[in-house]
Amino acid sequence: MGISAYVQIKAPTVSEEAQEKVLKALRLIEGVREAHLTSGIYDFIAKVEGENIGIIGQLIAEKIHSIENIKSSVTSFILK
């Protein structure tokens, strides 16, 4: 059984088209179970799953942060 986390993502985009591109890219990543556009401090939230913290860290660093317009993220691991 793996672990899950929520990744809150800052991706300041100016157009609806750019937002849709980010959402589509997030949803195509293996390990991303959900991705949504949100209001508030963060622009998107994604629920990710992996075998361990290292796999999730790699997914975020190599795949999520490679998406155009993504500037930063904060990850919260799900404990229960």
C-alpha positions as CSV (number, residue, x, y, z in Angstrom):
1,M,0.0,0.0,0.0
2,G,1.3,3.4,-0.9
3,I,0.9,6.9,0.5
4,S,-1.1,9.9,-0.6
5,A,-0.5,13.6,-0.5
6,Y,-2.2,16.9,-1.5
7,V,-0.1,19.2,-3.6
8,Q,-1.2,22.8,-3.6
9,I,0.2,24.6,-6.6
10,K,0.9,28.2,-7.6
11,A,0.6,28.7,-11.3
12,P,-0.3,32.3,-12.0
13,T,-1.9,32.3,-15.4
14,V,-3.8,35.0,-17.1
15,S,-6.1,33.1,-19.4
16,E,-8.6,30.3,-19.1
17,E,-6.8,28.5,-21.9
18,A,-3.5,28.5,-19.9
19,Q,-5.4,27.2,-16.8
20,E,-6.9,24.3,-18.9
21,K,-3.4,23.4,-20.2
22,V,-2.1,23.1,-16.6
23,L,-5.1,21.0,-15.6
24,K,-4.7,18.7,-18.6
25,A,-1.0,18.3,-18.0
26,L,-1.5,17.5,-14.3
27,R,-4.2,15.0,-15.0
28,L,-2.0,13.1,-17.5
29,I,0.8,12.5,-15.0
30,E,0.9,8.9,-13.7
31,G,0.4,9.1,-9.9
32,V,-1.9,12.1,-10.0
33,R,-5.3,10.9,-8.9
34,E,-7.2,14.2,-9.0
35,A,-6.4,17.7,-10.1
36,H,-8.6,20.8,-9.7
37,L,-8.5,24.6,-10.3
38,T,-9.1,26.3,-6.9
39,S,-9.6,29.8,-5.5
40,G,-7.5,31.3,-2.7
41,I,-3.7,31.4,-2.2
42,Y,-3.0,28.4,-4.5
43,D,-4.3,28.1,-8.0
44,F,-4.5,24.3,-8.3
45,I,-4.6,21.3,-6.0
46,A,-3.7,17.7,-6.9
47,K,-4.0,14.5,-5.0
48,V,-1.0,12.3,-5.7
49,E,-0.1,8.7,-4.7
50,G,3.1,6.8,-4.7
51,E,4.9,3.9,-3.0
52,N,6.8,6.1,-0.7
53,I,7.8,9.7,0.1
54,G,10.7,9.6,-2.3
55,I,8.6,8.6,-5.2
56,I,6.1,11.4,-4.5
57,G,9.0,13.9,-4.2
58,Q,10.4,12.8,-7.5
59,L,6.9,13.0,-9.2
60,I,6.5,16.6,-7.9
61,A,10.1,17.7,-8.7
62,E,10.4,16.1,-12.1
63,K,6.9,16.0,-13.5
64,I,4.6,18.6,-11.8
65,H,7.3,21.3,-11.7
66,S,8.1,20.8,-15.4
67,I,4.7,22.0,-16.4
68,E,4.7,25.4,-18.0
69,N,3.5,28.2,-15.7
70,I,3.9,26.2,-12.4
71,K,6.0,28.4,-10.1
72,S,5.8,26.6,-6.7
73,S,4.0,24.1,-4.6
74,V,3.4,22.9,-1.0
75,T,2.8,19.3,-0.2
76,S,0.8,17.9,2.7
77,F,1.0,14.1,3.2
78,I,-2.3,12.4,4.2
79,L,-1.8,10.7,7.6
80,K,-5.2,9.1,8.2
